[in-house]
Amino acid sequence: MTEAKGLKKPVKLKSELASMLGETELPRTEITKKLWDYIKANKLQTKTENGKAENAGKYIVADATLLPIFRNTNSKSKSGKITNLTELNEGETIDMMQMAAIVGANIES
């Protein structure tokens, strides 16, 4: 067996994400998949920013479970875009394009 590398390499999860997913280590691809499974199962997508959950659209509504995970995010991308969700409130939305930043913010470096 060769060791998994890159996105398939298991990473250590921060406590909020670990308790939500019931795992302490997962590859980034699996973290993203499990988050999307949760979002879809709970119909937490909406077409409008801060809109009501309607199970479709590019915005994700922060519920009580996702909120602490989203709030861990305060990062700067390589292009210099800042993703700061530390002040996010329950019921507010994030853009699905912020998922990579959220996953990155919830793993131990």
MOPAC internal coordinates of N, CA, C and O (Angstrom, degrees):
PM7 1SCF
backbone

  N    0.0000 0     0.00 0     0.00 0    0    0    0
  C    1.4676 1     0.00 0     0.00 0    1    0    0
  C    1.5317 1   109.33 1     0.00 0    2    1    0
  O    1.2310 1   121.02 1   -50.61 1    3    2    1
  N    1.3046 1   115.65 1   129.39 1    3    2    1
  C    1.4561 1   118.30 1   173.73 1    5    3    2
  C    1.5225 1   108.40 1   -88.77 1    6    5    3
  O    1.2310 1   121.30 1   -27.55 1    7    6    5
  N    1.3116 1   115.12 1   152.45 1    7    6    5
  C    1.4643 1   119.72 1  -179.47 1    9    7    6
  C    1.5244 1   109.58 1   -72.29 1   10    9    7
  O    1.2310 1   120.89 1   -42.96 1   11   10    9
  N    1.3250 1   115.90 1   137.04 1   11   10    9
  C    1.4641 1   120.36 1   178.63 1   13   11   10
  C    1.5224 1   109.27 1   -66.27 1   14   13   11
  O    1.2310 1   121.26 1   -38.57 1   15   14   13
  N    1.3263 1   115.19 1   141.43 1   15   14   13
  C    1.4633 1   119.85 1  -179.34 1   17   15   14
  C    1.5202 1   110.34 1  -127.18 1   18   17   15
  O    1.2310 1   121.19 1   -11.71 1   19   18   17
  N    1.3447 1   115.32 1   168.29 1   19   18   17
  C    1.4627 1   121.02 1   175.30 1   21   19   18
  C    1.5116 1   112.44 1    59.15 1   22   21   19
  O    1.2310 1   121.16 1    47.77 1   23   22   21
  N    1.3464 1   115.39 1  -132.23 1   23   22   21
  C    1.4660 1   120.77 1  -175.85 1   25   23   22
  C    1.5218 1   112.94 1   -69.33 1   26   25   23
  O    1.2310 1   120.28 1   160.10 1   27   26   25
  N    1.3354 1   117.08 1   -19.90 1   27   26   25
  C    1.4641 1   120.50 1  -178.36 1   29   27   26
  C    1.5287 1   112.52 1   -88.66 1   30   29   27
  O    1.2310 1   120.51 1   171.20 1   31   30   29
  N    1.3293 1   116.63 1    -8.80 1   31   30   29
  C    1.4603 1   121.04 1  -179.08 1   33   31   30
  C    1.5234 1   109.75 1   -75.44 1   34   33   31
  O    1.2310 1   119.84 1   -51.53 1   35   34   33
  N    1.3328 1   117.92 1   128.47 1   35   34   33
  C    1.4706 1   119.00 1   178.46 1   37   35   34
  C    1.5317 1   111.40 1   -62.98 1   38   37   35
  O    1.2310 1   121.15 1   -40.71 1   39   38   37
  N    1.3205 1   115.41 1   139.29 1   39   38   37
  C    1.4585 1   121.94 1   178.45 1   41   39   38
  C    1.5223 1   108.45 1  -123.31 1   42   41   39
  O    1.2310 1   120.44 1   -25.15 1   43   42   41
  N    1.3198 1   116.77 1   154.85 1   43   42   41
  C    1.4684 1   121.55 1  -178.92 1   45   43   42
  C    1.5320 1   109.27 1   -81.47 1   46   45   43
  O    1.2310 1   120.91 1   -50.49 1   47   46   45
  N    1.3230 1   115.87 1   129.51 1   47   46   45
  C    1.4598 1   121.49 1  -177.67 1   49   47   46
  C    1.5239 1   111.15 1   -88.61 1   50   49   47
  O    1.2310 1   120.80 1   -36.33 1   51   50   49
  N    1.3257 1   116.08 1   143.67 1   51   50   49
  C    1.4600 1   120.39 1   172.23 1   53   51   50
  C    1.5281 1   108.16 1   -69.72 1   54   53   51
  O    1.2310 1   120.60 1   -19.39 1   55   54   53
  N    1.3262 1   116.45 1   160.61 1   55   54   53
  C    1.4639 1   121.36 1  -168.91 1   57   55   54
  C    1.5217 1   115.17 1   -56.78 1   58   57   55
  O    1.2310 1   119.60 1   138.79 1   59   58   57
  N    1.3373 1   118.37 1   -41.21 1   59   58   57
  C    1.4730 1   120.08 1  -177.61 1   61   59   58
  C    1.5240 1   110.99 1   -63.33 1   62   61   59
  O    1.2310 1   120.81 1   134.73 1   63   62   61
  N    1.3285 1   116.05 1   -45.27 1   63   62   61
  C    1.4632 1   120.14 1  -179.85 1   65   63   62
  C    1.5224 1   110.22 1   -70.05 1   66   65   63
  O    1.2310 1   120.28 1   139.82 1   67   66   65
  N    1.3247 1   117.07 1   -40.18 1   67   66   65
  C    1.4707 1   121.08 1   179.21 1   69   67   66
  C    1.5234 1   110.90 1   -59.52 1   70   69   67
  O    1.2310 1   120.40 1   137.19 1   71   70   69
  N    1.3425 1   116.84 1   -42.81 1   71   70   69
  C    1.4660 1   118.22 1  -178.88 1   73   71   70
  C    1.5269 1   110.98 1   -70.76 1   74   73   71
  O    1.2310 1   120.05 1   145.55 1   75   74   73
  N    1.3346 1   117.50 1   -34.45 1   75   74   73
  C    1.4582 1   119.54 1   178.37 1   77   75   74
  C    1.5291 1   111.67 1   -66.62 1   78   77   75
  O    1.2310 1   120.63 1   136.51 1   79   78   77
  N    1.3331 1   116.40 1   -43.49 1   79   78   77
  C    1.4625 1   120.84 1  -174.88 1   81   79   78
  C    1.5293 1   112.92 1   -90.79 1   82   81   79
  O    1.2310 1   120.19 1   168.66 1   83   82   81
  N    1.3277 1   117.25 1   -11.34 1   83   82   81
  C    1.4596 1   120.32 1  -179.55 1   85   83   82
  C    1.5204 1   112.57 1    68.48 1   86   85   83
  O    1.2310 1   120.29 1  -153.39 1   87   86   85
  N    1.3152 1   117.06 1    26.61 1   87   86   85
  C    1.4692 1   122.66 1   179.65 1   89   87   86
  C    1.5215 1   107.76 1  -137.87 1   90   89   87
  O    1.2310 1   120.20 1   -27.50 1   91   90   89
  N    1.3286 1   117.22 1   152.50 1   91   90   89
  C    1.4626 1   119.69 1   175.92 1   93   91   90
  C    1.5209 1   111.38 1  -103.40 1   94   93   91
  O    1.2310 1   120.61 1   156.60 1   95   94   93
  N    1.3428 1   116.44 1   -23.40 1   95   94   93
  C    1.4638 1   120.49 1   177.88 1   97   95   94
  C    1.5267 1   109.47 1  -139.13 1   98   97   95
  O    1.2310 1   120.89 1   -44.51 1   99   98   97
  N    1.3241 1   115.90 1   135.49 1   99   98   97
  C    1.4686 1   122.47 1   177.06 1  101   99   98
  C    1.5242 1   108.14 1  -153.79 1  102  101   99
  O    1.2310 1   120.11 1   -26.10 1  103  102  101
  N    1.3415 1   117.39 1   153.90 1  103  102  101
  C    1.4719 1   118.78 1   171.16 1  105  103  102
  C    1.5308 1   109.37 1   -69.85 1  106  105  103
  O    1.2310 1   120.52 1   -27.37 1  107  106  105
  N    1.3391 1   116.60 1   152.63 1  107  106  105
  C    1.4668 1   121.20 1   179.83 1  109  107  106
  C    1.5324 1   111.81 1   -54.17 1  110  109  107
  O    1.2310 1   120.76 1   140.18 1  111  110  109
  N    1.3383 1   116.15 1   -39.82 1  111  110  109
  C    1.4674 1   119.24 1  -178.79 1  113  111  110
  C    1.5261 1   110.68 1   -60.76 1  114  113  111
  O    1.2310 1   120.58 1   140.86 1  115  114  113
  N    1.3191 1   116.49 1   -39.14 1  115  114  113
  C    1.4688 1   121.84 1  -178.44 1  117  115  114
  C    1.5267 1   110.47 1   -73.00 1  118  117  115
  O    1.2310 1   120.21 1   143.33 1  119  118  117
  N    1.3425 1   117.20 1   -36.67 1  119  118  117
  C    1.4736 1   120.97 1   176.97 1  121  119  118
  C    1.5277 1   108.92 1   -60.01 1  122  121  119
  O    1.2310 1   120.99 1   130.01 1  123  122  121
  N    1.3361 1   115.72 1   -49.99 1  123  122  121
  C    1.4630 1   120.94 1  -178.78 1  125  123  122
  C    1.5182 1   110.57 1   -60.36 1  126  125  123
  O    1.2310 1   120.21 1   135.66 1  127  126  125
  N    1.3353 1   117.20 1   -44.34 1  127  126  125
  C    1.4652 1   121.52 1  -179.90 1  129  127  126
  C    1.5367 1   110.42 1   -61.20 1  130  129  127
  O    1.2310 1   120.44 1   134.16 1  131  130  129
  N    1.3279 1   116.77 1   -45.84 1  131  130  129
  C    1.4668 1   119.74 1  -178.70 1  133  131  130
  C    1.5321 1   111.57 1   -66.00 1  134  133  131
  O    1.2310 1   120.09 1   142.01 1  135  134  133
  N    1.3293 1   117.44 1   -37.99 1  135  134  133
  C    1.4658 1   119.98 1   176.38 1  137  135  134
  C    1.5261 1   109.89 1   -62.49 1  138  137  135
  O    1.2310 1   120.36 1   135.46 1  139  138  137
  N    1.3317 1   116.92 1   -44.54 1  139  138  137
  C    1.4680 1   120.09 1   179.20 1  141  139  138
  C    1.5234 1   111.40 1   -65.20 1  142  141  139
  O    1.2310 1   120.19 1   141.99 1  143  142  141
  N    1.3309 1   117.24 1   -38.01 1  143  142  141
  C    1.4716 1   120.14 1   176.74 1  145  143  142
  C    1.5281 1   109.55 1   -58.58 1  146  145  143
  O    1.2310 1   120.59 1   136.11 1  147  146  145
  N    1.3336 1   116.47 1   -43.89 1  147  146  145
  C    1.4671 1   121.39 1   179.62 1  149  147  146
  C    1.5295 1   110.58 1   -64.79 1  150  149  147
  O    1.2310 1   120.42 1   133.34 1  151  150  149
  N    1.3221 1   116.80 1   -46.66 1  151  150  149
  C    1.4693 1   121.57 1  -179.41 1  153  151  150
  C    1.5228 1   110.80 1   -59.02 1  154  153  151
  O    1.2310 1   120.73 1   134.28 1  155  154  153
  N    1.3297 1   116.21 1   -45.72 1  155  154  153
  C    1.4732 1   120.51 1  -179.45 1  157  155  154
  C    1.5343 1   111.27 1   -68.61 1  158  157  155
  O    1.2310 1   120.31 1   136.79 1  159  158  157
  N    1.3255 1   117.02 1   -43.21 1  159  158  157
  C    1.4740 1   121.00 1  -179.12 1  161  159  158
  C    1.5270 1   111.31 1   -61.40 1  162  161  159
  O    1.2310 1   120.81 1   147.44 1  163  162  161
  N    1.3301 1   116.05 1   -32.56 1  163  162  161
  C    1.4614 1   120.66 1  -178.23 1  165  163  162
  C    1.5268 1   112.99 1  -100.85 1  166  165  163
  O    1.2310 1   121.04 1  -170.49 1  167  166  165
  N    1.3343 1   115.63 1     9.51 1  167  166  165
  C    1.4753 1   122.69 1   176.44 1  169  167  166
  C    1.5368 1   111.52 1    51.47 1  170  169  167
  O    1.2310 1   121.04 1  -128.66 1  171  170  169
  N    1.3293 1   115.61 1    51.34 1  171  170  169
  C    1.4658 1   120.59 1  -174.37 1  173  171  170
  C    1.5298 1   113.72 1   -99.66 1  174  173  171
  O    1.2310 1   120.25 1  -154.31 1  175  174  173
  N    1.3209 1   117.13 1    25.69 1  175  174  173
  C    1.4585 1   119.71 1   176.22 1  177  175  174
  C    1.5182 1   110.01 1  -105.63 1  178  177  175
  O    1.2310 1   120.68 1   -30.56 1  179  178  177
  N    1.3346 1   116.30 1   149.44 1  179  178  177
  C    1.4546 1   121.97 1   178.02 1  181  179  178
  C    1.5220 1   109.19 1  -145.34 1  182  181  179
  O    1.2310 1   120.50 1   -25.46 1  183  182  181
  N    1.3239 1   116.65 1   154.54 1  183  182  181
  C    1.4640 1   121.57 1  -178.19 1  185  183  182
  C    1.5170 1   112.49 1   -86.15 1  186  185  183
  O    1.2310 1   120.08 1   165.72 1  187  186  185
  N    1.3350 1   117.45 1   -14.28 1  187  186  185
  C    1.4594 1   119.90 1  -176.49 1  189  187  186
  C    1.5196 1   110.41 1  -122.74 1  190  189  187
  O    1.2310 1   120.83 1   -32.91 1  191  190  189
  N    1.3279 1   116.02 1   147.09 1  191  190  189
  C    1.4578 1   120.56 1   178.71 1  193  191  190
  C    1.5225 1   109.27 1   -60.35 1  194  193  191
  O    1.2310 1   120.75 1   -50.13 1  195  194  193
  N    1.3221 1   116.17 1   129.87 1  195  194  193
  C    1.4628 1   124.32 1  -177.65 1  197  195  194
  C    1.5327 1   113.48 1    56.64 1  198  197  195
  O    1.2310 1   121.03 1  -154.76 1  199  198  197
  N    1.3407 1   115.64 1    25.24 1  199  198  197
  C    1.4643 1   120.48 1   177.06 1  201  199  198
  C    1.5173 1   111.05 1   -81.46 1  202  201  199
  O    1.2310 1   121.14 1    -6.16 1  203  202  201
  N    1.3200 1   115.43 1   173.84 1  203  202  201
  C    1.4572 1   120.80 1   177.84 1  205  203  202
  C    1.5333 1   109.16 1   -75.06 1  206  205  203
  O    1.2310 1   120.83 1   -32.90 1  207  206  205
  N    1.3374 1   116.02 1   147.10 1  207  206  205
  C    1.4656 1   120.79 1   179.61 1  209  207  206
  C    1.5315 1   109.30 1   -60.17 1  210  209  207
  O    1.2310 1   120.70 1   -50.44 1  211  210  209
  N    1.3286 1   116.26 1   129.56 1  211  210  209
  C    1.4668 1   120.07 1  -179.21 1  213  211  210
  C    1.5238 1   112.41 1  -136.46 1  214  213  211
  O    1.2310 1   120.10 1  -169.39 1  215  214  213
  N    1.3427 1   117.41 1    10.61 1  215  214  213
  C    1.4533 1   123.03 1   174.66 1  217  215  214
  C    1.5201 1   114.19 1    69.45 1  218  217  215
  O    1.2310 1   119.12 1  -160.77 1  219  218  217
  N    1.3271 1   119.29 1    19.23 1  219  218  217
  C    1.4581 1   121.83 1   175.17 1  221  219  218
  C    1.5171 1   107.59 1  -159.99 1  222  221  219
  O    1.2310 1   120.94 1   -27.61 1  223  222  221
  N    1.3274 1   115.81 1   152.39 1  223  222  221
  C    1.4547 1   119.37 1   176.73 1  225  223  222
  C    1.5146 1   112.55 1   118.53 1  226  225  223
  O    1.2310 1   121.42 1    -7.84 1  227  226  225
  N    1.3278 1   114.88 1   172.16 1  227  226  225
  C    1.4664 1   119.60 1  -173.15 1  229  227  226
  C    1.5191 1   114.11 1   -92.87 1  230  229  227
  O    1.2310 1   119.90 1   178.76 1  231  230  229
  N    1.3298 1   117.79 1    -1.24 1  231  230  229
  C    1.4652 1   120.19 1   177.85 1  233  231  230
  C    1.5291 1   109.78 1  -103.95 1  234  233  231
  O    1.2310 1   121.14 1   -34.26 1  235  234  233
  N    1.3267 1   115.42 1   145.74 1  235  234  233
  C    1.4582 1   121.92 1   179.55 1  237  235  234
  C    1.5225 1   107.79 1  -113.86 1  238  237  235
  O    1.2310 1   120.96 1   -51.72 1  239  238  237
  N    1.3285 1   115.77 1   128.28 1  239  238  237
  C    1.4630 1   121.73 1  -179.01 1  241  239  238
  C    1.5274 1   108.90 1   -85.52 1  242  241  239
  O    1.2310 1   120.68 1   -52.00 1  243  242  241
  N    1.3248 1   116.30 1   128.00 1  243  242  241
  C    1.4670 1   121.25 1   178.40 1  245  243  242
  C    1.5197 1   109.58 1   -78.11 1  246  245  243
  O    1.2310 1   120.89 1   -63.30 1  247  246  245
  N    1.3327 1   115.91 1   116.70 1  247  246  245
  C    1.4659 1   119.42 1   173.64 1  249  247  246
  C    1.5364 1   107.66 1  -100.13 1  250  249  247
  O    1.2310 1   120.24 1     2.52 1  251  250  249
  N    1.3140 1   117.15 1  -177.48 1  251  250  249
  C    1.4725 1   121.18 1  -175.84 1  253  251  250
  C    1.5293 1   111.59 1   -60.57 1  254  253  251
  O    1.2310 1   119.93 1   149.53 1  255  254  253
  N    1.3321 1   117.73 1   -30.47 1  255  254  253
  C    1.4641 1   121.74 1  -179.39 1  257  255  254
  C    1.5206 1   111.67 1   -76.29 1  258  257  255
  O    1.2310 1   120.29 1   136.60 1  259  258  257
  N    1.3356 1   117.05 1   -43.40 1  259  258  257
  C    1.4654 1   120.87 1  -177.24 1  261  259  258
  C    1.5253 1   113.10 1   -78.72 1  262  261  259
  O    1.2310 1   120.45 1   152.24 1  263  262  261
  N    1.3321 1   116.75 1   -27.76 1  263  262  261
  C    1.4633 1   120.77 1  -173.63 1  265  263  262
  C    1.5370 1   114.27 1   -52.24 1  266  265  263
  O    1.2310 1   119.06 1   129.68 1  267  266  265
  N    1.3533 1   119.40 1   -50.32 1  267  266  265
  C    1.4735 1   117.73 1  -178.94 1  269  267  266
  C    1.5305 1   112.41 1   -63.75 1  270  269  267
  O    1.2310 1   120.32 1   149.86 1  271  270  269
  N    1.3153 1   116.99 1   -30.14 1  271  270  269
  C    1.4712 1   121.36 1   178.41 1  273  271  270
  C    1.5192 1   109.19 1   -71.10 1  274  273  271
  O    1.2310 1   120.45 1   132.29 1  275  274  273
  N    1.3243 1   116.74 1   -47.71 1  275  274  273
  C    1.4642 1   120.71 1   178.65 1  277  275  274
  C    1.5316 1   110.48 1   -61.12 1  278  277  275
  O    1.2310 1   120.36 1   140.49 1  279  278  277
  N    1.3387 1   116.92 1   -39.51 1  279  278  277
  C    1.4705 1   121.01 1  -176.65 1  281  279  278
  C    1.5266 1   113.62 1   -67.43 1  282  281  279
  O    1.2310 1   120.01 1   163.47 1  283  282  281
  N    1.3309 1   117.59 1   -16.53 1  283  282  281
  C    1.4713 1   120.86 1   176.44 1  285  283  282
  C    1.5221 1   111.10 1   -72.08 1  286  285  283
  O    1.2310 1   120.09 1   170.20 1  287  286  285
  N    1.3325 1   117.44 1    -9.80 1  287  286  285
  C    1.4616 1   121.81 1  -171.10 1  289  287  286
  C    1.5252 1   112.42 1   -90.06 1  290  289  287
  O    1.2310 1   121.57 1   -64.20 1  291  290  289
  N    1.3216 1   114.61 1   115.80 1  291  290  289
  C    1.4598 1   122.24 1   171.77 1  293  291  290
  C    1.5258 1   105.14 1  -151.71 1  294  293  291
  O    1.2310 1   121.03 1   -94.03 1  295  294  293
  N    1.3327 1   115.63 1    85.97 1  295  294  293
  C    1.4502 1   119.65 1  -172.90 1  297  295  294
  C    1.5151 1   111.29 1  -136.83 1  298  297  295
  O    1.2310 1   121.70 1   -14.80 1  299  298  297
  N    1.3089 1   114.35 1   165.20 1  299  298  297
  C    1.4564 1   121.42 1   179.66 1  301  299  298
  C    1.5219 1   107.24 1  -120.92 1  302  301  299
  O    1.2310 1   120.10 1   -52.38 1  303  302  301
  N    1.3325 1   117.41 1   127.62 1  303  302  301
  C    1.4593 1   120.65 1  -179.57 1  305  303  302
  C    1.5229 1   109.70 1   -77.94 1  306  305  303
  O    1.2310 1   120.94 1    -9.68 1  307  306  305
  N    1.3299 1   115.82 1   170.32 1  307  306  305
  C    1.4692 1   120.68 1   178.72 1  309  307  306
  C    1.5221 1   111.05 1   -58.89 1  310  309  307
  O    1.2310 1   120.67 1   149.09 1  311  310  309
  N    1.3359 1   116.33 1   -30.91 1  311  310  309
  C    1.4673 1   119.97 1  -179.70 1  313  311  310
  C    1.5357 1   111.80 1   -82.30 1  314  313  311
  O    1.2310 1   120.62 1   177.54 1  315  314  313
  N    1.3334 1   116.42 1    -2.46 1  315  314  313
  C    1.4582 1   119.97 1   176.24 1  317  315  314
  C    1.5217 1   114.64 1    94.87 1  318  317  315
  O    1.2310 1   120.37 1  -178.92 1  319  318  317
  N    1.3436 1   116.90 1     1.08 1  319  318  317
  C    1.4659 1   120.06 1   179.67 1  321  319  318
  C    1.5260 1   109.30 1   -75.32 1  322  321  319
  O    1.2310 1   120.82 1   -50.34 1  323  322  321
  N    1.3129 1   116.03 1   129.66 1  323  322  321
  C    1.4647 1   120.52 1  -178.92 1  325  323  322
  C    1.5265 1   109.71 1   -94.24 1  326  325  323
  O    1.2310 1   121.15 1   -48.18 1  327  326  325
  N    1.3247 1   115.41 1   131.82 1  327  326  325
  C    1.4540 1   121.86 1   174.41 1  329  327  326
  C    1.5179 1   106.42 1  -115.09 1  330  329  327
  O    1.2310 1   120.75 1   -77.19 1  331  330  329
  N    1.3168 1   116.17 1   102.81 1  331  330  329
  C    1.4560 1   120.84 1   179.89 1  333  331  330
  C    1.5288 1   108.34 1  -120.22 1  334  333  331
  O    1.2310 1   121.18 1   -73.35 1  335  334  333
  N    1.3272 1   115.36 1   106.65 1  335  334  333
  C    1.4712 1   120.85 1  -178.03 1  337  335  334
  C    1.5307 1   110.80 1  -110.45 1  338  337  335
  O    1.2310 1   120.20 1  -165.43 1  339  338  337
  N    1.3323 1   117.22 1    14.57 1  339  338  337
  C    1.4630 1   120.42 1  -174.00 1  341  339  338
  C    1.5311 1   113.19 1   -64.97 1  342  341  339
  O    1.2310 1   120.36 1   158.76 1  343  342  341
  N    1.3282 1   116.92 1   -21.24 1  343  342  341
  C    1.4757 1   120.57 1  -179.35 1  345  343  342
  C    1.5339 1   112.18 1  -102.90 1  346  345  343
  O    1.2310 1   120.23 1  -173.08 1  347  346  345
  N    1.3255 1   117.16 1     6.92 1  347  346  345
  C    1.4657 1   121.54 1  -177.22 1  349  347  346
  C    1.5342 1   110.57 1   -60.79 1  350  349  347
  O    1.2310 1   120.61 1   -36.84 1  351  350  349
  N    1.3145 1   116.45 1   143.16 1  351  350  349
  C    1.4656 1   121.48 1   177.60 1  353  351  350
  C    1.5202 1   110.61 1  -112.62 1  354  353  351
  O    1.2310 1   121.23 1   -23.77 1  355  354  353
  N    1.3086 1   115.25 1   156.23 1  355  354  353
  C    1.4632 1   120.96 1   177.06 1  357  355  354
  C    1.5299 1   108.71 1   -57.24 1  358  357  355
  O    1.2310 1   120.89 1   -44.77 1  359  358  357
  N    1.3266 1   115.91 1   135.23 1  359  358  357
  C    1.4603 1   120.61 1   179.90 1  361  359  358
  C    1.5209 1   112.61 1    93.86 1  362  361  359
  O    1.2310 1   119.70 1   164.08 1  363  362  361
  N    1.3398 1   118.19 1   -15.92 1  363  362  361
  C    1.4590 1   120.86 1   175.28 1  365  363  362
  C    1.5192 1   109.24 1   -81.79 1  366  365  363
  O    1.2310 1   121.16 1   -14.14 1  367  366  365
  N    1.3188 1   115.38 1   165.86 1  367  366  365
  C    1.4615 1   119.21 1  -174.57 1  369  367  366
  C    1.5216 1   112.43 1  -116.35 1  370  369  367
  O    1.2310 1   121.99 1   -20.44 1  371  370  369
  N    1.3294 1   113.80 1   159.56 1  371  370  369
  C    1.4606 1   122.06 1   169.45 1  373  371  370
  C    1.5191 1   106.84 1  -122.54 1  374  373  371
  O    1.2310 1   120.46 1   -21.27 1  375  374  373
  N    1.3273 1   116.73 1   158.73 1  375  374  373
  C    1.4577 1   121.59 1   175.40 1  377  375  374
  C    1.5299 1   107.61 1   -81.07 1  378  377  375
  O    1.2310 1   120.02 1   -42.29 1  379  378  377
  N    1.3235 1   117.56 1   137.71 1  379  378  377
  C    1.4678 1   119.93 1  -178.64 1  381  379  378
  C    1.5304 1   111.91 1   -58.11 1  382  381  379
  O    1.2310 1   120.08 1   156.83 1  383  382  381
  N    1.3258 1   117.46 1   -23.17 1  383  382  381
  C    1.4627 1   120.46 1   178.76 1  385  383  382
  C    1.5332 1   111.75 1   -68.46 1  386  385  383
  O    1.2310 1   120.19 1   168.96 1  387  386  385
  N    1.3261 1   117.24 1   -11.04 1  387  386  385
  C    1.4665 1   121.01 1   178.44 1  389  387  386
  C    1.5291 1   112.69 1   -87.19 1  390  389  387
  O    1.2310 1   120.25 1   177.36 1  391  390  389
  N    1.3329 1   117.13 1    -2.64 1  391  390  389
  C    1.4678 1   120.40 1  -177.04 1  393  391  390
  C    1.5234 1   112.95 1   -58.14 1  394  393  391
  O    1.2310 1   119.63 1   139.98 1  395  394  393
  N    1.3343 1   118.32 1   -40.02 1  395  394  393
  C    1.4712 1   120.02 1  -178.97 1  397  395  394
  C    1.5243 1   109.96 1   -62.67 1  398  397  395
  O    1.2310 1   120.28 1   138.76 1  399  398  397
  N    1.3415 1   117.07 1   -41.24 1  399  398  397
  C    1.4701 1   120.81 1   178.20 1  401  399  398
  C    1.5232 1   110.56 1   -64.28 1  402  401  399
  O    1.2310 1   120.46 1   141.58 1  403  402  401
  N    1.3261 1   116.72 1   -38.42 1  403  402  401
  C    1.4568 1   121.68 1  -179.30 1  405  403  402
  C    1.5197 1   110.20 1   -66.64 1  406  405  403
  O    1.2310 1   120.33 1   134.00 1  407  406  405
  N    1.3302 1   116.97 1   -46.00 1  407  406  405
  C    1.4678 1   120.29 1   177.99 1  409  407  406
  C    1.5242 1   109.37 1   -60.58 1  410  409  407
  O    1.2310 1   120.60 1   134.41 1  411  410  409
  N    1.3314 1   116.46 1   -45.59 1  411  410  409
  C    1.4585 1   120.72 1  -179.65 1  413  411  410
  C    1.5198 1   112.82 1   -61.14 1  414  413  411
  O    1.2310 1   120.52 1   144.88 1  415  414  413
  N    1.3269 1   116.60 1   -35.12 1  415  414  413
  C    1.4657 1   121.51 1  -177.93 1  417  415  414
  C    1.5240 1   112.22 1   -76.56 1  418  417  415
  O    1.2310 1   120.28 1   166.31 1  419  418  417
  N    1.3282 1   117.07 1   -13.69 1  419  418  417
  C    1.4576 1   120.93 1  -175.35 1  421  419  418
  C    1.5244 1   113.63 1  -109.73 1  422  421  419
  O    1.2310 1   121.36 1  -162.24 1  423  422  421
  N    1.3376 1   115.00 1    17.76 1  423  422  421
  C    1.4650 1   118.71 1   173.84 1  425  423  422
  C    1.5231 1   108.30 1  -122.46 1  426  425  423
  O    1.2310 1   121.75 1   -29.06 1  427  426  425
  N    1.3077 1   114.26 1   150.94 1  427  426  425
  C    1.4723 1   120.45 1   179.66 1  429  427  426
  C    1.5244 1   107.56 1   -75.09 1  430  429  427
  O    1.2310 1   120.75 1   -47.54 1  431  430  429
  N    1.3324 1   116.16 1   132.46 1  431  430  429
  C    1.4725 1   117.99 1  -179.84 1  433  431  430
  C    1.5191 1   111.25 1   -89.96 1  434  433  431
  O    1.2310 1   120.10 1   180.00 1  435  434  433

